[in-house]
Amino acid sequence: MSIAHSSLNHFLRVPLAAEVHSRPSLRLHSAETLTHLAVYQRSDLGVQGAHAPFQHVLLTALCQHFGVAGPHLDAKYFFHDFGAFRLQWEAHTEFATYTFAEQRSVAPPLARAFDQVPLRHIPEKWLHGLNGTVMAATHLTLLQDEAPLEDMRELFGGNLLVGTDSQSFARVWTDFAIAPDGFGRVVVQDLGMLYQQAGRLVQRVLEIETYRMMALLGLPHAQQAAPVLNAIETELARLSLGMNDTKAAGMPDGPDDESALLQEITSLAARMEKLALENSYRFAASKAYYALVQARIDELRETRIPGVPTIREFMDRRLAPAMNTCESMVRRQQALAERIGRTNDLLRTRVGIVQEQQNRRILESLNTRAAQQLRLQQAVEGLSVVAISYYSIGLVSYAGKALKAAGVPLNPDVLTGVMIPVLVVAVWLGLRRMHRQVHS
């Protein structure tokens, strides 16, 4: 039973299976010359990672010049034999690579290895369209003959020569420098490579150069971040001092000292967060590219050529310090952000304690006022007893006079005098009973 067109397949099975075959190496022979370009994504034509608007326009324009249909916008890989040269195009997250290969019937002498490169077939107008986007540019020649070390040094203009013997079937020579024509140069000597070994080896060497340059993009960010971090650390030290001595830190005196410190530390945390957001992607990308460089060097399985440093030694001496700088900047940013966070927490705790003290003083003031009001109320209650008793005695006096006028034998003045203590005690007891009922 066949399931090639069956609904049994997961909808991602075919594209995922094709992914491992999507970037094959070129099939190269003993006499080849290549030009490799890594074209960075222009930031003014889209967001990072959106390579289709710019990279596909470039590739389509080149294909149209030679009367060839370009790939689909979703394509990540393209290969075509234009006759005079072959083109392999690969799209990556931040850049795309163009590898032009030209096979020669007769290998040129070593001194003229880079005189005829496949880039001469590319129109000048298209090359000018790469303005400001070329991240890596390398000429590579694949030769079958061995050459003396002195001739190889002369070919590279006397620069520091880097060479490696890859599993005894090939030798790689380069100086990782940019020649006067703006290109780096690499010589690969075929010492008996088997089928497709040359293509895989050349691909690794070109990827080392490309990923090396992409990894170094993080170094300017690290260099620019260093003075900013220095300023933030200085400011944090001043604010930390202000937590112990507001005068020494230049902060104003008064109850708002902690609030002013908290506002400045919050602003400092915002600056730190902004810096981390600006650099986090670049530093992470540099770390990933550096890991790819190391992986490609491992795949070369280098053997030392006497008197010549290997590619790994060169990278350890020249690239590793830059990557260590980026990595140390990442750790420094994280440590500083944590210090700001701890300082912020301590200050918030201090502000909370100050607020609690203020609230306690307010409550004490309210208690004092309540006690004063209670004493005032008690005084008023005493006056109320006197006033109520006074008016009550007046009513008793009028009642006594009325009874005397009605013929009752009593003296109103004596009645009034006798009723004064009775009424005062009765009013006082009545008010106390009313207060007990209210409080209960």
PEQUIZI-V777229 format. One record per residue. N is the residue number from 1. RES is the residue in one letter. D_CENTER is the distance of its C-alpha to the mean C-alpha in whole Angstrom. Layout:
BEGIN
<<N/RES/D_CENTER> <N/RES/D_CENTER>>
END
This chain:
BEGIN
<<1/M/52> <2/S/49> <3/I/46> <4/A/45> <5/H/45> <6/S/45> <7/S/43> <8/L/42> <9/N/39> <10/H/36> <11/F/35> <12/L/32> <13/R/34> <14/V/35> <15/P/32> <16/L/30> <17/A/33> <18/A/33> <19/E/30> <20/V/31> <21/H/33> <22/S/31> <23/R/30> <24/P/34> <25/S/35> <26/L/37> <27/R/41> <28/L/42> <29/H/45> <30/S/46> <31/A/46> <32/E/43> <33/T/41> <34/L/38> <35/T/35> <36/H/32> <37/L/29> <38/A/25> <39/V/24> <40/Y/21> <41/Q/20> <42/R/21> <43/S/18> <44/D/21> <45/L/22> <46/G/20> <47/V/16> <48/Q/14> <49/G/16> <50/A/19> <51/H/21> <52/A/25> <53/P/25> <54/F/25> <55/Q/26> <56/H/29> <57/V/30> <58/L/31> <59/L/32> <60/T/34> <61/A/36> <62/L/37> <63/C/38> <64/Q/40> <65/H/41> <66/F/43> <67/G/44> <68/V/42> <69/A/40> <70/G/36> <71/P/34> <72/H/33> <73/L/30> <74/D/28> <75/A/29> <76/K/27> <77/Y/30> <78/F/33> <79/F/36> <80/H/39> <81/D/42> <82/F/43> <83/G/46> <84/A/46> <85/F/42> <86/R/40> <87/L/37> <88/Q/34> <89/W/31> <90/E/27> <91/A/24> <92/H/21> <93/T/17> <94/E/17> <95/F/20> <96/A/24> <97/T/27> <98/Y/30> <99/T/33> <100/F/36> <101/A/39> <102/E/43> <103/Q/46> <104/R/48> <105/S/52> <106/V/52> <107/A/50> <108/P/50> <109/P/51> <110/L/48> <111/A/48> <112/R/48> <113/A/45> <114/F/43> <115/D/45> <116/Q/45> <117/V/42> <118/P/41> <119/L/39> <120/R/42> <121/H/43> <122/I/40> <123/P/40> <124/E/39> <125/K/38> <126/W/36> <127/L/34> <128/H/34> <129/G/32> <130/L/29> <131/N/29> <132/G/25> <133/T/24> <134/V/26> <135/M/23> <136/A/26> <137/A/30> <138/T/32> <139/H/36> <140/L/37> <141/T/41> <142/L/42> <143/L/45> <144/Q/48> <145/D/50> <146/E/49> <147/A/49> <148/P/50> <149/L/47> <150/E/48> <151/D/48> <152/M/45> <153/R/44> <154/E/46> <155/L/44> <156/F/40> <157/G/42> <158/G/42> <159/N/38> <160/L/37> <161/L/38> <162/V/36> <163/G/38> <164/T/38> <165/D/40> <166/S/39> <167/Q/41> <168/S/44> <169/F/44> <170/A/42> <171/R/41> <172/V/38> <173/W/38> <174/T/35> <175/D/34> <176/F/31> <177/A/32> <178/I/32> <179/A/36> <180/P/37> <181/D/37> <182/G/33> <183/F/33> <184/G/33> <185/R/36> <186/V/36> <187/V/39> <188/V/40> <189/Q/43> <190/D/45> <191/L/47> <192/G/48> <193/M/45> <194/L/46> <195/Y/45> <196/Q/41> <197/Q/40> <198/A/40> <199/G/37> <200/R/35> <201/L/35> <202/V/35> <203/Q/32> <204/R/30> <205/V/31> <206/L/29> <207/E/26> <208/I/26> <209/E/26> <210/T/24> <211/Y/21> <212/R/22> <213/M/21> <214/M/18> <215/A/17> <216/L/17> <217/L/15> <218/G/13> <219/L/15> <220/P/16> <221/H/12> <222/A/13> <223/Q/16> <224/Q/15> <225/A/13> <226/A/16> <227/P/18> <228/V/15> <229/L/15> <230/N/18> <231/A/19> <232/I/17> <233/E/19> <234/T/22> <235/E/22> <236/L/21> <237/A/24> <238/R/26> <239/L/25> <240/S/26> <241/L/29> <242/G/29> <243/M/29> <244/N/32> <245/D/34> <246/T/33> <247/K/36> <248/A/34> <249/A/31> <250/G/32> <251/M/32> <252/P/35> <253/D/37> <254/G/38> <255/P/37> <256/D/34> <257/D/32> <258/E/30> <259/S/29> <260/A/28> <261/L/26> <262/L/24> <263/Q/23> <264/E/22> <265/I/20> <266/T/18> <267/S/18> <268/L/16> <269/A/14> <270/A/13> <271/R/12> <272/M/10> <273/E/8> <274/K/8> <275/L/8> <276/A/5> <277/L/3> <278/E/6> <279/N/5> <280/S/3> <281/Y/6> <282/R/8> <283/F/8> <284/A/9> <285/A/11> <286/S/13> <287/K/13> <288/A/15> <289/Y/17> <290/Y/18> <291/A/19> <292/L/21> <293/V/23> <294/Q/24> <295/A/25> <296/R/27> <297/I/29> <298/D/30> <299/E/32> <300/L/34> <301/R/35> <302/E/36> <303/T/39> <304/R/40> <305/I/42> <306/P/44> <307/G/43> <308/V/40> <309/P/37> <310/T/35> <311/I/32> <312/R/30> <313/E/31> <314/F/30> <315/M/26> <316/D/27> <317/R/28> <318/R/26> <319/L/23> <320/A/22> <321/P/22> <322/A/19> <323/M/17> <324/N/18> <325/T/17> <326/C/13> <327/E/13> <328/S/15> <329/M/12> <330/V/10> <331/R/12> <332/R/13> <333/Q/10> <334/Q/10> <335/A/14> <336/L/14> <337/A/12> <338/E/15> <339/R/17> <340/I/17> <341/G/17> <342/R/20> <343/T/21> <344/N/21> <345/D/22> <346/L/25> <347/L/26> <348/R/26> <349/T/28> <350/R/30> <351/V/30> <352/G/31> <353/I/34> <354/V/35> <355/Q/35> <356/E/38> <357/Q/40> <358/Q/40> <359/N/41> <360/R/43> <361/R/45> <362/I/45> <363/L/47> <364/E/49> <365/S/50> <366/L/51> <367/N/53> <368/T/55> <369/R/56> <370/A/56> <371/A/59> <372/Q/60> <373/Q/61> <374/L/62> <375/R/65> <376/L/65> <377/Q/66> <378/Q/68> <379/A/70> <380/V/70> <381/E/72> <382/G/75> <383/L/75> <384/S/75> <385/V/78> <386/V/80> <387/A/80> <388/I/80> <389/S/83> <390/Y/85> <391/Y/85> <392/S/86> <393/I/89> <394/G/90> <395/L/90> <396/V/92> <397/S/94> <398/Y/95> <399/A/96> <400/G/98> <401/K/100> <402/A/100> <403/L/102> <404/K/104> <405/A/105> <406/A/105> <407/G/108> <408/V/106> <409/P/107> <410/L/104> <411/N/103> <412/P/100> <413/D/99> <414/V/100> <415/L/97> <416/T/95> <417/G/95> <418/V/95> <419/M/92> <420/I/90> <421/P/88> <422/V/88> <423/L/86> <424/V/84> <425/V/83> <426/A/83> <427/V/80> <428/W/78> <429/L/78> <430/G/77> <431/L/74> <432/R/73> <433/R/73> <434/M/71> <435/H/69> <436/R/69> <437/Q/68> <438/V/65> <439/H/63> <440/S/64>>
END
